[in-house]
Amino acid sequence: MPCSPVARRVTLPDPGSAASALPSGEQAHFRALESLYRSAPINRLFRSELTIPEEGRSIIHFDVDETQFHAAGAVHGTVYFKMLDDAAFYAANSLVSDRFLLTTSFNLLFTRPIGPGRIRAEGRWISGKRRVYVAEASLIDADGEEVGRGTGTFMRSQFPSPPCRAMPADPSDARLTSAMLVGVLMRRCAAAGGFATVLVKGDAVSGVILLQALENGREQGLFERVPDYAGGYRLTRCGPDPEKGAEAMAQYLARRRVSDPDLWVIELDIADAERFAAETIC
């Protein structure tokens, strides 16, 4: 007797899963550059956030206040240069996925003074797709007025770009997400007789990880997991010196959380916490 065809049941991937949420290709490159910007130590002094909406464009939002003023009561030129250079740089580097670019020259025009408030830097790639790239940037104040502009020249370096968090063809080759890394760290710490606590839960996929290191309850400092030039990760010391006390540490963490809501903060109490964490998540 004839047999009925066998029906096959296909389970579609969960669109809300962490794997399907991982960016790929061009978007992965953009997200890696944004993460690199957040990890730069100098950006602890400048409350700012980078977005790369498309190839050849970048947007940086930042806040200025009286702490960045010169003696005449307006924003110091350092802020103009820093934000214009960054915006132009990341607009250009969005076209290059295998190497860092380096600024070789930058021309700056001050249009008008900046007062306290929210400022936007917009970067745009102009020309070049081989070794030398040219990009420009504008500073826009809260009223929509241009307050400064600049044009930079950028050259490919020998340093590789940060690794992209793309989803590979083979899931077994996928990079560990931030949530996975935190889980591994906590389990290994418990197995070694230490204590690990999630003080602030960040973005499960690519949140930056800060470690508040202790040894027998005594503060040893704050460490951040950041990309290195070799394509991997390392721990770098950040935040105030432990001798400045818990209040200084709390204020620093509060500022970091304002500028990066996706941040993880993990308290790690174990002997030689910095080395232990570096061996586990770097």
ZICORCOR-V994439 format. One record per backbone hydrogen bond with DSSP energy under -0.5 kcal/mol. CO is the residue of the C=O (numbers start at 1). NH is the residue of the N-H. If there is no record, write none. Layout:
BEGIN
{{CO:NH} {CO:NH}}
END
This chain:
BEGIN
{{8:10} {9:11} {10:12} {13:15} {14:17} {17:21} {18:22} {19:22} {24:27} {24:28} {25:29} {26:30} {27:31} {28:32} {29:33} {30:34} {31:35} {32:36} {33:37} {34:38} {35:39} {36:40} {37:40} {40:43} {41:44} {42:45} {42:46} {45:47} {46:48} {47:63} {49:61} {51:53} {51:59} {54:57} {56:125} {58:123} {59:51} {60:121} {61:49} {62:119} {64:117} {65:68} {66:69} {68:76} {70:73} {74:70} {76:79} {76:80} {77:81} {78:82} {79:83} {80:84} {81:85} {82:86} {83:87} {84:88} {85:89} {86:90} {87:91} {88:92} {89:93} {90:94} {91:56} {92:95} {93:96} {95:97} {98:161} {100:157} {102:155} {105:153} {107:151} {109:111} {109:149} {114:75} {117:64} {119:62} {120:122} {120:140} {121:60} {121:123} {122:138} {123:58} {124:136} {127:134} {131:156} {132:130} {133:154} {134:126} {134:127} {135:152} {136:124} {137:150} {138:122} {139:147} {139:148} {140:120} {141:144} {145:141} {147:111} {147:112} {148:139} {149:109} {150:137} {151:107} {152:135} {153:104} {153:105} {154:133} {155:102} {159:100} {164:166} {166:168} {169:171} {170:173} {171:174} {177:181} {178:182} {179:183} {180:184} {181:185} {182:186} {183:187} {184:188} {185:189} {186:190} {187:191} {188:192} {189:194} {190:193} {195:269} {197:199} {197:267} {200:202} {200:265} {203:207} {204:179} {205:178} {208:210} {208:264} {209:225} {210:212} {210:266} {211:213} {211:223} {212:268} {213:220} {213:221} {214:270} {215:218} {218:215} {221:213} {222:238} {223:211} {224:226} {224:236} {226:234} {228:231} {229:160} {232:228} {234:226} {236:224} {238:222} {241:244} {242:245} {245:249} {246:250} {247:251} {248:252} {249:253} {250:254} {251:255} {252:256} {253:257} {254:258} {255:259} {256:260} {260:263} {262:203} {264:210} {265:199} {265:200} {266:212} {266:268} {267:197} {267:269} {268:214} {268:270} {269:195} {270:273} {272:276} {273:277} {274:278} {275:279} {276:280} {277:281} {278:282} {282:233}}
END
